[in-house]
């Protein structure tokens, strides 16, 4: 073997070894970086997903709690307390006012009008027209006629006796 060839072979072997080593090192280094980056990204992603899930659950729970507690209670309280009381008060006031107004206005006026107009007029008309006329007619016709008849009978009796 030639010394130059040997030297070249040694250099070539070393060069190949160095190249292989560097290639392996580079691959390992890149792999480590990629693996570390992936692990880091995965941790970050996992943390993000977990945080997101937790946040979503927290927000969902908050909304759920808010809807079921605050709004439900508020609406329930509002409907059962305010509106119920308001409607009750309005109905009570309106009905009371209506009944009061009805009794004091309509019935009072009706009875007042009925008594003072119809019955009063009827009784007045009845007394002054029918009874008055009847009594007047009775007195002036029947009694007067009866008296005349009696007078005539008396005269007849007197004249007959004499």
Buried (B, 14 or more C-beta within 10 A) or exposed (E): EEEEEEEEEEEEEEEEEEEEEEEEEEEEEEEEEEEEEEEEEEEEEEEEEEEEEEEEEEEEEEEEEEEEEEEEEEEEEEEEEEEEEEEEEEEEEEEEEEEEEEEEEEEEEEEEEEEEEEEEEEEEEEEEEEEEEEEEEEEEEEEEEEEEEEEEEEEEEEEEEE
